[in-house]
Amino acid sequence: ISMKDKRFNSKLIPFSHLIYVLKNDGGTYRGISEYLKKEYAVNASPKSIFQFLKVRNHRGIKPSLEEILEIKNRELIKMVQTENVTLGNKQNNEPDILGIL
């Protein structure tokens, strides 16, 4: 009989860099929770997100600048694709993404 490693792995780990970026950009824990639920079907309470970031901050786990830029770029592309946003020139009452950034 062998003992398997039974450490808890959070469902938030795949989204850790995204959560860090959203919080660092001024997002609230509630807003991050709602965003993850809407965009990724991940149910996590605001308190869970707070605890998740607290543990990683205590351990010094933060994304690199390259990872932060990649996440922001990926989310921006996703927003453009899903909301039919134009860059710079508003047409047909579409939101202007340059005003969002």
N, C-alpha and C positions, 0 to 999 in steps of 0.2 A: 504494500500500500504506500503510495507516494502522496505527499501533501502538495497540493497545487497552491500557487500564490493567489491568495484571496483578497488582495488589496482592492479597495473600492476605486473604480474608474468612473468619473463623472461623465454624464452625457454632454456636458458643456465643453469638454476638452477639445473636440474638433472645432469649436467656435471660440476658443480662448483668445485668439488674436483679434477677431472681430469684436468680441465683447470689450476687450481692452481699448480698441480704437473708438468704439461708440462711447464708452465712458470717458475717455480722454478728450473727446470732442464735445463734452458737456451733456451727454445723454444721462437720463435718470435710470435708476434700476428698473422702475416700472416700465419706462419706455423701451429699454433694452429687452425686457421680458416679453412685451407685446410684439416687438419687432421679430424676435426669434420665433415666436408662435406663428405670426403671420407669414413670414418669409421661409421658414425652415421647418415648421410643424414641430418645434421643440417647446415643450411645456416646462418652464422653469420659473419659479416664483422670484419676485424681486429680492427677497431675502437670500435665496439660493445663489443668485448672481452676485450679491454683495459678499457672501461667504467665499464664493469661488475666487473672486478678485482679491479678497483679503488674504487668503492662503497663498496665492501666487505672488502677491506683492511682498508678503513676509519672506517668501523663499527667493525673491529677486527674479522671478520668471516674468519677463516682458518681451514682446516681439521686437525684432530689429527694425531699423528705419525702412529697409527694403520690404520687409513683411507688411509694415504699416501702409506703405505706398501701394503695394500689390492689393491689399484688402480694400483700400479706398477706391482704387481703379476698378476692381471687380464689382464692388457695390454700385459704383457710378454707372458702369456698363449695364448692370442688371436693371437699374432704375430707368435708364434710357430705353431699354428694350421693352420693359413692362408698361411704362407710362407714356410712350411715344413722345419723348421730350426732344426738343431741338436745341442745338448749341448756338447761343448768341442771338439768333434772330427769331423773335416770336411770330408764329404764324397760326392762324385759326384758334386763338386763345389757348395755345399749348403753353405749358409752363416753361420758363427759361431756366435751364440748368445752371447758367452762369450766376443767376441770382440766388441759387441754392447754396453754392459753394462758399 
